[in-house]
Amino acid sequence: MNFTGRCAFSEVRTLYESALATLLLLPDRYARAGQMTQRLPEAVLAGCLPVTPATLPFASAFTPPALHAATGAEAADSITELRSIARTPRHAELIAGCLSMLGIFRLSRQVAIISKVLRRLTDGPAACPDQHADAAR
C-alpha cells in the first residue's frame, strides 16, 4: 500500500461509495488518546467497511472485531476476506454492526458529555477555590 496524499473533503463520499473497504489510519497522538477521526462515520455511512488497527485503544468501541487487523498481513487478509463476502448477507451484517457503533459520534451524545464535564468543572468548591476561600473569610 502506498499513501498518495490526502483526499479533499468534497471527494471523500464518492471515494468511499466506490470502495469496499478502507484502512483506518490515525496519527499516533490520536491513537494514544483513543480518538477516532470523522473518516470512520464517513466510510460506514457510505457503505465502506473500515478495517481498524487492532492496536488502537478502544478499537472494539469503533468497529466489530471481524474488522480488526494487528499487522499489515492481517489487513491484507481481511481485505481478501471482505472481497469474498462483498454484496452478501455477511457484508450487510458487518455494515450493520458498524452502523450500530456510530452512536458515540452523535451530536446529542457529544453535547451531553461536554455538558457533564463542564458541570463538574463549574459546580462546587473545587471549581473556584479562590471564591469559596474569600466567602469563608
Helices and strands as residue ranges (DSSP letters): H 9-18, E 21-23, H 28-33, H 39-45, E 49-53, H 59-62, G 65-67, E 68-69, H 72-85, H 89-100, G 102-105, H 107-122, H 129-136
